[in-house]
């Protein structure tokens, strides 16, 4: 697995100004962060609020399972977004789909903030909640592939790990903002006020954040790779069919590589809220602050991990982190038995560090599995379908395993198996081949009549 990565010629440079590369990096980061703020604020609310206000008739365990079921809907709907927007990304361009997905998830999140509770309209409330959660998932499913390509295809192909990490910083940045907002609201409001209206504020302010994200993205052009595809007349006519027919191994490799990081992230940022509060007796604010600290550090460790993977074999860096995560699962729960707030922070930070060194290089790894003309479709399909068997069911399975066996050991085993599947995916995958990008980039720089004559 530790074979050297293919290298491009030393003088190979992307045909864009450095300021445009930074603008693309910022657009990918800010847009994804804003979308994952919306997604993360729901995830946190599903753990600490929704079981009480949308499923009040259920006992605590059942209420949590039902809330996490609506959480899973956001993952199950992701393939819909991946299929629709991933295909469009290869057909009409990366930029256009990113504007649509940002608007979709922003509107859905804002409406959740206005949604009446179970006490107001009965069973219709959780039904609408599920529908809006579905819409969120569709938006996120289409967002990731386009955001990754936006930054990586503007950047130097030899440094794809760093440039592609822009989209990867989005989830911790969004999670930081979401948990920060919830922590402030939790600490400044009484329990009654927080459950009555406080949680809604975190959803409603997303309108301002999405507006800012749109302003950033609308100022960008499409990527040089896509423009070169247009110039060559090389856009796929049936990208989904072509990926399934010719890219099956890359698709499987990319999907499996995502499972471990997804399950680990769900444990650190979602399940820990429930386990820490209900099982270990931590205050809600203590757990939220621990997640907040871990997420803040990831903003720096993810691009660092991406940059390191550009210098060392990407799959090796990814694989070492997967092994570390499998070991961490057992140590984390053992340490938490002491019920120390300090060790809670240390445990979550170490878990998210392992996640950073998988998730940071992940975008580049997934993109590199597919040829440039099928990247949006292939990457989006891999991202979204892997989410169903990874992050979607993880909080539900964690809660179910804990309540069934009354032990954290099955939960740790579950994460270990997920990391093993990631290692299988890395073994099936391929290393970087930047020559594919260089061919398109050089074609994009050539005079139109020369391109047409080829």
URJO-V783936 format. One record per backbone hydrogen bond with DSSP energy under -1.0 kcal/mol. NH is the residue of the N-H (numbers start at 1). CO is the residue of the C=O. Records with the same first field share a line. If there is no record, write none. Layout:
NH=CO / CO
//
This chain:
6=432
12=9
16=14
21=17
22=18
23=19
24=20
25=21
26=22
27=23
28=24
29=25
30=26
31=27
32=28
33=29
34=30
35=31
36=32
37=33
38=34
39=35
40=36
41=37
42=38
43=39
44=40
45=41
46=42
48=44
49=45
50=45
52=49
53=49
54=50
58=55
63=59
64=60
65=61
66=62
67=63
68=64
69=65
70=66
71=67
72=68
73=69
75=72
76=72
77=73
78=75
81=77
82=78
83=79
84=80
85=81
86=82
87=83
88=84
89=85
90=86
92=88
93=88
98=94
99=95
100=96
101=97
102=98
103=99
104=100
105=101
106=102
107=103
108=104
109=105
110=106
111=107
112=108
113=109
115=112
118=53
121=117
122=118
124=121
125=122
127=123
128=124
129=125
130=126
131=127
132=128
133=129
134=130
135=131
136=132
137=133
138=134
139=135
140=136
141=137
142=138
143=139
144=140
147=143
148=144
149=145
150=146
151=147
152=148
153=149
155=151
159=156
160=157
163=159
164=160
166=163
169=165
173=169
174=170
175=171
176=172
177=173
178=174
179=175
180=176
181=177
182=178
183=179
184=180
185=181
186=182
187=183
188=184
189=185
194=190
195=191
196=192
197=193
198=193
199=194
204=200
205=201
206=203
207=204
209=205
210=206
211=207
212=208
213=209
214=210
215=211
216=212
217=213
218=214
220=217
227=223
228=224
229=225
230=226
231=227
232=228
234=229
242=238
243=239
244=240
245=241
246=242
247=243
251=247
252=248
253=249
254=250
255=251
256=252
257=253
258=255
262=258
263=259
264=260
265=261
266=262
267=263
268=264
269=265
270=266
271=266
272=267
274=270
275=271
276=272
277=273
278=274
279=275
280=275
282=276
287=283
288=284
289=285
290=286
291=287
292=288
293=289
294=290
295=291
296=292
297=293
298=294
300=297
301=297
302=298
304=300
305=301
306=302
307=303
308=304
309=305
312=308
317=313
318=314
319=315
320=316
321=317
322=318
323=319
324=320
325=321
326=322
327=323
328=324
329=325
331=327
332=328
333=329
334=330
335=331
336=332
338=335
339=336
344=340
345=341
346=342
347=343
348=344
349=345
350=346
351=347
352=348
353=349
354=350
355=351
356=352
357=353
358=355
359=355
360=356
365=361
366=362
367=363
368=364
369=366
370=367
374=371
378=374
379=375
380=376
381=377
382=378
383=379
384=380
385=381
386=382
387=383
389=385
390=386
392=387
397=393
398=394
399=395
400=396
401=397
402=398
403=399
404=400
405=401
406=402
412=408
413=409
414=410
415=411
416=412
417=413
418=414
419=415
420=416
421=417
422=418
423=419
424=420
425=421
426=422
427=423
428=424
429=425
436=433
438=434
439=435
440=436
441=437
442=438
443=439
444=440
445=441
451=447
452=448
453=449
//
